[in-house]
Amino acid sequence: MSGVLIFEGMTVGVLEGDFTISVDDSGQTSSKLILSTSYNVLPIWLKIAYENIALSKEASEAISNKWCDDPRIQKELLLTELTPSIQVFVACGAALDSIYDQLKPHANISSNDIESWKEKKTARSAQITEIIRRVYKLNNEMTRAFKKNIKSIMEFRDQIIHPAHEIKQSCTRPDIPVGVDWRFAAYRFANSAICYQRTMEMFIHMYEKGGNDAKVDENMKNIFKALQEMKLVTENA
């Protein structure tokens, strides 16, 4: 192996015992170094969301341009939009789950708090919001905005990840003249675009505001270095 490929934002270090220097009987020295890395996959989830937004938009435009009276074509058009739109919600939800895990050690959350959440079956979205609120000292107005966004994203994510296979009333949507299953109305391009936009706005706010710990800020800077390398944000984001 000739070297290690290092990505932007990657944590690099040397574990105990992985750097050694030895001297043989003739006095010749030799050394051995094993580099250890940690690649934060949170930015990858945002990249997945971004790429699927483009696919969802393309499919949405096809619905407007190619809709006809043939049910087979109608189904194909709707499924082509639904698939990437779902991925946007799943990816954004995963990114929020990931930032929760990365911020939790810095949020001064006690074991009693955790047990209380379990006993009360506190929604995941509420837990994520509380962790972010504590770490970034959000004011009441910003906390309400985060809570609203996270609650919506996580609820739509969960309805896809843990679907209840029960019938619901069919829905209409403004761009087609027929009723559809509610999923084809909820998980369309317009809504997935809002989901991605709100997710990125929250991450940008955290990045610009800064947290309560130097390690938190360093981690967020690394996340944005990775996002810059993937061209999801510009350097002045």
C-alpha positions as CSV (number, residue, x, y, z in Angstrom):
1,M,0.0,0.0,0.0
2,S,1.5,3.3,-1.1
3,G,0.0,6.0,1.2
4,V,-3.5,6.7,2.3
5,L,-6.1,8.7,0.3
6,I,-7.3,11.6,2.5
7,F,-10.6,13.3,1.9
8,E,-11.6,16.9,3.0
9,G,-12.9,16.8,6.5
10,M,-11.5,13.4,7.4
11,T,-10.1,12.9,10.9
12,V,-6.6,11.5,10.7
13,G,-4.4,10.2,13.5
14,V,-2.1,7.4,14.8
15,L,-3.4,4.9,17.3
16,E,-1.3,3.8,20.2
17,G,1.4,1.4,19.2
18,D,1.0,2.1,15.5
19,F,4.2,4.2,15.2
20,T,7.3,2.3,16.1
21,I,11.1,2.8,15.6
22,S,13.5,-0.1,16.0
23,V,17.3,-0.6,15.8
24,D,18.8,-3.8,14.7
25,D,22.1,-5.4,15.9
26,S,24.1,-3.5,13.3
27,G,22.7,-0.1,14.5
28,Q,20.4,0.4,11.5
29,T,17.1,2.0,12.4
30,S,13.7,1.3,10.8
31,S,10.3,2.7,11.5
32,K,6.7,1.7,10.9
33,L,3.7,4.0,10.8
34,I,0.1,2.9,10.4
35,L,-2.2,5.8,9.7
36,S,-5.8,5.7,11.1
37,T,-8.7,7.6,9.7
38,S,-12.4,8.4,10.3
39,Y,-14.6,9.4,7.3
40,N,-17.7,11.2,8.5
41,V,-20.6,9.8,6.3
42,L,-23.0,12.6,7.3
43,P,-22.1,14.7,4.2
44,I,-22.7,11.7,2.0
45,W,-26.3,11.6,3.2
46,L,-26.7,15.2,2.1
47,K,-25.0,14.4,-1.2
48,I,-27.5,11.5,-1.7
49,A,-30.4,14.0,-1.0
50,Y,-28.9,16.5,-3.5
51,E,-28.5,14.0,-6.3
52,N,-32.0,12.7,-5.8
53,I,-33.5,16.2,-5.9
54,A,-32.1,16.5,-9.4
55,L,-33.7,13.2,-10.4
56,S,-37.0,14.1,-8.7
57,K,-37.1,17.5,-10.5
58,E,-36.5,15.8,-13.9
59,A,-39.3,13.4,-13.2
60,S,-41.6,16.1,-12.1
61,E,-41.0,18.0,-15.4
62,A,-41.7,14.8,-17.3
63,I,-45.1,14.5,-15.6
64,S,-45.9,18.0,-16.8
65,N,-44.7,17.4,-20.3
66,K,-45.6,13.8,-21.0
67,W,-48.9,13.2,-19.1
68,C,-51.5,11.5,-21.2
69,D,-54.6,9.3,-20.9
70,D,-52.7,6.0,-20.9
71,P,-52.7,4.7,-17.3
72,R,-49.5,2.7,-17.9
73,I,-47.6,5.9,-18.8
74,Q,-49.2,7.7,-15.9
75,K,-48.0,5.0,-13.4
76,E,-44.5,5.0,-14.9
77,L,-44.2,8.8,-14.6
78,L,-45.4,8.9,-11.0
79,L,-43.2,6.0,-9.9
80,T,-40.2,7.7,-11.5
81,E,-40.8,10.8,-9.4
82,L,-41.7,8.9,-6.2
83,T,-38.5,6.9,-6.1
84,P,-35.9,9.7,-5.8
85,S,-38.3,11.9,-3.8
86,I,-38.5,9.2,-1.1
87,Q,-34.7,9.0,-1.1
88,V,-34.5,12.7,-0.3
89,F,-36.5,12.3,2.9
90,V,-34.7,9.2,3.9
91,A,-31.3,10.9,3.4
92,C,-32.2,14.1,5.1
93,G,-33.6,12.1,8.1
94,A,-30.4,10.1,8.2
95,A,-28.3,13.3,8.2
96,L,-30.3,14.6,11.2
97,D,-30.0,11.3,13.0
98,S,-26.2,11.5,12.4
99,I,-25.8,15.0,13.7
100,Y,-27.8,13.9,16.8
101,D,-25.2,11.2,17.5
102,Q,-22.3,13.5,16.9
103,L,-23.7,16.3,19.1
104,K,-25.1,14.2,22.0
105,P,-21.8,13.9,23.9
106,H,-21.6,17.7,24.1
107,A,-25.2,18.4,25.1
108,N,-25.0,17.8,28.8
109,I,-27.7,15.2,28.6
110,S,-28.0,13.2,31.8
111,S,-28.8,9.5,32.0
112,N,-32.1,10.6,33.8
113,D,-33.0,12.7,30.7
114,I,-32.4,9.7,28.5
115,E,-34.5,7.4,30.7
116,S,-37.3,10.0,30.8
117,W,-37.3,10.1,27.0
118,K,-37.6,6.4,26.9
119,E,-40.4,6.3,29.5
120,K,-42.4,9.1,27.8
121,K,-41.6,7.7,24.3
122,T,-40.4,11.1,23.3
123,A,-40.4,11.5,19.6
124,R,-37.0,11.2,17.8
125,S,-37.6,14.6,16.3
126,A,-38.0,16.2,19.7
127,Q,-34.8,14.5,20.9
128,I,-32.8,15.8,18.0
129,T,-34.2,19.3,18.4
130,E,-33.3,19.3,22.1
131,I,-29.7,18.1,21.5
132,I,-29.2,20.9,18.9
133,R,-30.9,23.5,21.1
134,R,-28.5,22.7,24.0
135,V,-25.3,22.6,22.0
136,Y,-26.0,25.7,19.9
137,K,-28.0,27.6,22.6
138,L,-30.8,28.3,20.2
139,N,-33.2,31.1,21.2
140,N,-37.0,30.4,21.4
141,E,-37.8,31.5,17.9
142,M,-35.0,29.5,16.3
143,T,-35.9,26.5,18.5
144,R,-39.5,26.6,17.2
145,A,-38.3,26.8,13.6
146,F,-35.9,23.8,14.1
147,K,-38.6,21.8,15.9
148,K,-41.1,22.4,13.1
149,N,-38.6,21.4,10.3
150,I,-37.2,18.4,12.1
151,K,-40.6,17.1,13.1
152,S,-41.9,17.2,9.5
153,I,-38.8,15.7,8.0
154,M,-38.6,12.8,10.5
155,E,-42.3,12.0,10.4
156,F,-42.3,11.7,6.6
157,R,-39.0,9.7,6.8
158,D,-40.5,7.4,9.4
159,Q,-43.7,6.8,7.3
160,I,-41.4,5.5,4.5
161,I,-39.0,3.5,6.7
162,H,-41.7,2.1,9.0
163,P,-44.8,2.1,6.7
164,A,-48.2,1.2,8.1
165,H,-49.9,-0.7,5.3
166,E,-53.3,0.7,5.8
167,I,-55.6,2.3,3.4
168,K,-56.2,6.0,3.4
169,Q,-58.3,8.3,1.2
170,S,-56.8,9.1,-2.2
171,C,-55.4,12.6,-2.8
172,T,-55.2,15.1,-5.5
173,R,-52.2,17.1,-6.6
174,P,-52.2,20.3,-8.6
175,D,-50.3,19.0,-11.6
176,I,-52.4,16.0,-12.6
177,P,-56.1,15.5,-13.1
178,V,-56.5,12.1,-11.3
179,G,-56.6,11.0,-7.7
180,V,-53.5,9.1,-6.4
181,D,-52.4,7.3,-3.3
182,W,-51.3,9.8,-0.6
183,R,-47.7,8.9,-1.0
184,F,-47.6,10.2,-4.6
185,A,-48.9,13.6,-3.3
186,A,-46.7,13.8,-0.2
187,Y,-43.4,12.6,-1.8
188,R,-43.3,14.7,-4.9
189,F,-40.6,17.0,-6.1
190,A,-42.0,20.2,-4.6
191,N,-42.0,18.7,-1.1
192,S,-38.7,16.9,-1.4
193,A,-37.1,20.2,-2.5
194,I,-38.4,21.9,0.6
195,C,-37.2,19.0,2.7
196,Y,-33.6,19.4,1.4
197,Q,-33.7,23.2,1.6
198,R,-34.8,23.2,5.2
199,T,-32.2,20.6,6.1
200,M,-29.4,22.5,4.6
201,E,-30.6,25.8,6.1
202,M,-30.4,24.2,9.6
203,F,-26.9,22.8,9.0
204,I,-25.7,26.2,7.6
205,H,-27.2,27.9,10.7
206,M,-25.3,25.6,13.0
207,Y,-22.1,26.1,11.1
208,E,-22.3,29.9,11.1
209,K,-23.5,30.2,14.7
210,G,-21.0,27.9,16.3
211,G,-21.6,25.6,19.3
212,N,-20.6,25.4,23.0
213,D,-17.4,23.4,22.4
214,A,-14.3,23.7,20.2
215,K,-14.7,20.0,19.2
216,V,-18.2,20.7,18.0
217,D,-17.1,23.6,15.9
218,E,-14.2,21.6,14.5
219,N,-16.5,18.7,13.6
220,M,-18.9,21.0,11.8
221,K,-16.1,22.7,9.9
222,N,-15.0,19.3,8.7
223,I,-18.5,18.5,7.6
224,F,-18.6,21.6,5.5
225,K,-15.1,21.0,4.1
226,A,-16.5,17.7,2.8
227,L,-19.6,19.4,1.5
228,Q,-17.3,21.9,-0.3
229,E,-15.2,19.1,-1.8
230,M,-18.5,17.5,-3.1
231,K,-19.6,21.0,-4.4
232,L,-22.8,21.0,-2.4
233,V,-21.9,24.3,-0.8
234,T,-19.5,27.1,-1.7
235,E,-16.6,28.3,0.5
236,N,-18.5,31.3,1.9
237,A,-21.6,29.2,3.0
